[in-house]
Amino acid sequence: MENNFDVIVIGGGPGGYVCAIRAAQLGLKTACIESRGTLGGTCLNVGCIPSKSLLNLSENYHKAKKDFNNQGIEISNIKLNIDKMMSNKDKSVQVLTKGVEFLLKKNKVSYYKGKGVLFSENDVVVFDSKDSSKRTNLKAKNIVIATGSFPTSLPGVEIDEKNIVSSTGALSFSEVPKNLVVIGGGYIGLEMGSVWSRLGSNVTVVEYLDFITPGMDREVSNEFKKILTKQGINFKLNNKVTAVKNVNSKVLVEFTNNKTNSKEKIECDKVLVSVGRKPYTEGLNLSKIGIKKDAKGTIEVNEKLQTSIKNIYAIGDVIKGPMLAHKAEEEGIAVAEIIAGQAGHVNYNVIPGVIYTSPEVATVGKTEEELKIENKTYKVGKFPFMANSRAKVNNETDGFVKILADSQTDKVLGVHIIGPHCGDMIAEMALAMEFGASAEDIARTCHAHPTHTEAIKEAALAVDKRPIHF
Ligand SMILES: Cc1cc2nc3c(=O)[nH]c(=O)nc-3n(C[C@H](O)[C@H](O)[C@H](O)COP(=O)(O)OP(=O)(O)OC[C@H]3O[C@@H](n4cnc5c(N)ncnc54)[C@H](O)[C@@H]3O)c2cc1C
């Protein structure tokens, strides 16, 4: 009964591989199927990891070029070697994807390379990635769909991954585009826009809404736009892109202002289309076996992450919720534990979100706008990094910490930070919220000096109008 499993996971991204490892830890005989050829999904191959590698490397380059001389570190002839930078990124990806393969082996998860297709509620066939006539029949008591998402485009705009690219293409330009247009002011567009702007591109972001990063606390989003503008990124907000055309070796982007109806054109070398992602379920046979999707193509699940067929679960980008690797991982663990008869669950109120620009932006919990819609009364505590000693000595004073707490109970409802290293700092706030902390709990916790985290303590004090250093 070699091909009979307790759990088969289709998709080896952060949702799928984490689910497979947890299931195996719990003593379940587990298989993981991945069609890409390498494990780690979008995140490791063409998402979180390569983008963070380029963000880090481009920031180092930019700092060396722009800041070091002022700080008494004199270097001349700083040159960009884009091939080396890209191979650095590719190496990081390779090491990490191999690492996941090792982890599956270590945990005795059977790894199948190929496309997994559902043939019944217990039957999955793996079609070999290289030769689809080669198939392996597998059976499982439980199946987890973790097939992720793919980048979408605008009507009439064809992504060719040459001059009109998705985030995947923007992770691998062989030279720095002189002019880059980014369509969409969400986190992927702004991270990739920052990378190429630091490396020398003239970057213009065209966004349909009159603000960037939809869903983010508006005060933070406005501050973020101000800082990025100061860094040299141009914004065309409230504009609808009407055409993107390849003209000779350039691209022409046409757009119309939503308010004034005035039309504009930009000729550029590359266009990054970053207008969102869609759940990926192609070729899985979902409708044939009766798994329901909503109008957006998202697989419908209940609170136990079960689809319309009870022994088939779905997790990660393919279901509702923020398309984030750590959300997918949490769901993967919850499903494995539910299948093993435990009480796995995900607290959707406490899922942090980070944008890895410089400064970083990090949020967890409710925004002010959401609290207003919910008619919740709340207090706001804010503290600027300008008044934080560590930020000051490091010349990283842009941004602030903002804590929203319940007016009656003082319970922390949301934390929104723009500033240095806040992608790491937000973990403290997620932990505090998991434990139901009040702003006073945070204010009474000793924070090391001098650290950026003191700005969190001060913002918590500011909820009660008693910050010390501001
Ligand atoms: C540029 C970029 C940057 C990002 N940065 C971040 C970040 O900093 N932090 C963060 O949290 N998130 C980030 N994300 C989002 C993150 O990558 C996704 O939310 C995450 O990868 C979703 O995990 P998943 O397991 O649901 O799906 P995926 O990672 O998409 O994995 C699904 C896998 O399933 C495979 N598959 C699909 N169909 C089949 C099939 N039939 N058979 C076998 N295999 C199949 C696919 O090949 C894929 O490898 C980023 C995304 C992008 C594009």
The ligand as an SDF file (V2000), in Angstrom:
LIG
                    3D

 53 58  0  0  0  0  0  0  0  0999 V2000
    6.9270   39.4380   -5.4690 C   0  0  0  0  0  0  0  0  0  0  0  0
    6.2220   38.8660   -4.2820 C   0  0  0  0  0  0  0  0  0  0  0  0
    6.6550   39.1750   -3.0180 C   0  0  0  0  0  0  0  0  0  0  0  0
    6.0210   38.6410   -1.9060 C   0  0  0  0  0  0  0  0  0  0  0  0
    6.4820   38.9700   -0.6810 N   0  0  0  0  0  0  0  0  0  0  0  0
    5.8820   38.4550    0.4050 C   0  0  0  0  0  0  0  0  0  0  0  0
    6.3740   38.7510    1.6950 C   0  0  0  0  0  0  0  0  0  0  0  0
    7.3470   39.4780    1.8570 O   0  0  0  0  0  0  0  0  0  0  0  0
    5.7610   38.1930    2.7620 N   0  0  0  0  0  0  0  0  0  0  0  0
    4.6680   37.3790    2.6170 C   0  0  0  0  0  0  0  0  0  0  0  0
    4.1370   36.9030    3.6240 O   0  0  0  0  0  0  0  0  0  0  0  0
    4.1770   37.0870    1.3930 N   0  0  0  0  0  0  0  0  0  0  0  0
    4.7610   37.5910    0.2960 C   0  0  0  0  0  0  0  0  0  0  0  0
    4.2930   37.2560   -0.9470 N   0  0  0  0  0  0  0  0  0  0  0  0
    3.1000   36.3890   -1.0330 C   0  0  0  0  0  0  0  0  0  0  0  0
    3.4760   34.9240   -0.8150 C   0  0  0  0  0  0  0  0  0  0  0  0
    4.4490   34.5490   -1.7430 O   0  0  0  0  0  0  0  0  0  0  0  0
    2.2350   34.0410   -0.9490 C   0  0  0  0  0  0  0  0  0  0  0  0
    1.2200   34.5350   -0.1100 O   0  0  0  0  0  0  0  0  0  0  0  0
    2.5610   32.6200   -0.5340 C   0  0  0  0  0  0  0  0  0  0  0  0
    3.5720   32.0870   -1.3490 O   0  0  0  0  0  0  0  0  0  0  0  0
    1.3110   31.7520   -0.6370 C   0  0  0  0  0  0  0  0  0  0  0  0
    1.6360   30.4540   -0.2610 O   0  0  0  0  0  0  0  0  0  0  0  0
    0.8160   29.1960   -0.8190 P   0  0  0  0  0  0  0  0  0  0  0  0
    1.4630   28.0120   -0.2400 O   0  0  0  0  0  0  0  0  0  0  0  0
   -0.6260   29.4150   -0.6080 O   0  0  0  0  0  0  0  0  0  0  0  0
    1.0070   29.2270   -2.4040 O   0  0  0  0  0  0  0  0  0  0  0  0
    2.2980   29.2880   -3.3240 P   0  0  0  0  0  0  0  0  0  0  0  0
    3.4740   29.7850   -2.6190 O   0  0  0  0  0  0  0  0  0  0  0  0
    1.8630   30.0080   -4.5620 O   0  0  0  0  0  0  0  0  0  0  0  0
    2.5890   27.7590   -3.6500 O   0  0  0  0  0  0  0  0  0  0  0  0
    1.7150   26.9940   -4.4120 C   0  0  0  0  0  0  0  0  0  0  0  0
    2.5310   25.9600   -5.1480 C   0  0  0  0  0  0  0  0  0  0  0  0
    1.6200   25.0060   -5.7100 O   0  0  0  0  0  0  0  0  0  0  0  0
    2.1400   24.5640   -6.9530 C   0  0  0  0  0  0  0  0  0  0  0  0
    1.0230   24.0140   -7.7160 N   0  0  0  0  0  0  0  0  0  0  0  0
   -0.0340   24.6510   -8.2420 C   0  0  0  0  0  0  0  0  0  0  0  0
   -0.8880   23.7800   -8.8140 N   0  0  0  0  0  0  0  0  0  0  0  0
   -0.3330   22.5440   -8.6390 C   0  0  0  0  0  0  0  0  0  0  0  0
   -0.7410   21.2250   -8.9730 C   0  0  0  0  0  0  0  0  0  0  0  0
   -1.8970   20.9820   -9.5980 N   0  0  0  0  0  0  0  0  0  0  0  0
    0.0790   20.2070   -8.6410 N   0  0  0  0  0  0  0  0  0  0  0  0
    1.2590   20.4150   -7.9960 C   0  0  0  0  0  0  0  0  0  0  0  0
    1.6840   21.6390   -7.6330 N   0  0  0  0  0  0  0  0  0  0  0  0
    0.8820   22.6850   -7.9520 C   0  0  0  0  0  0  0  0  0  0  0  0
    2.7300   25.8360   -7.5530 C   0  0  0  0  0  0  0  0  0  0  0  0
    3.7160   25.4920   -8.5090 O   0  0  0  0  0  0  0  0  0  0  0  0
    3.3160   26.5190   -6.3210 C   0  0  0  0  0  0  0  0  0  0  0  0
    4.6860   26.2200   -6.1820 O   0  0  0  0  0  0  0  0  0  0  0  0
    4.9200   37.7600   -2.0760 C   0  0  0  0  0  0  0  0  0  0  0  0
    4.4850   37.4180   -3.3650 C   0  0  0  0  0  0  0  0  0  0  0  0
    5.1160   37.9690   -4.4540 C   0  0  0  0  0  0  0  0  0  0  0  0
    4.6450   37.5840   -5.8250 C   0  0  0  0  0  0  0  0  0  0  0  0
  1  2  1  0
  2  3  1  0
  2 52  2  0
  3  4  2  0
  4  5  1  0
  4 50  1  0
  5  6  2  0
  6  7  1  0
  6 13  1  0
  7  8  2  0
  7  9  1  0
  9 10  1  0
 10 11  2  0
 10 12  1  0
 12 13  2  0
 13 14  1  0
 14 15  1  0
 14 50  1  0
 15 16  1  0
 16 17  1  0
 16 18  1  0
 18 19  1  0
 18 20  1  0
 20 21  1  0
 20 22  1  0
 22 23  1  0
 23 24  1  0
 24 25  2  0
 24 26  1  0
 24 27  1  0
 27 28  1  0
 28 29  2  0
 28 30  1  0
 28 31  1  0
 31 32  1  0
 32 33  1  0
 33 34  1  0
 33 48  1  0
 34 35  1  0
 35 36  1  0
 35 46  1  0
 36 37  1  0
 36 45  1  0
 37 38  2  0
 38 39  1  0
 39 40  1  0
 39 45  2  0
 40 41  1  0
 40 42  2  0
 42 43  1  0
 43 44  2  0
 44 45  1  0
 46 47  1  0
 46 48  1  0
 48 49  1  0
 50 51  2  0
 51 52  1  0
 52 53  1  0
M  END
$$$$
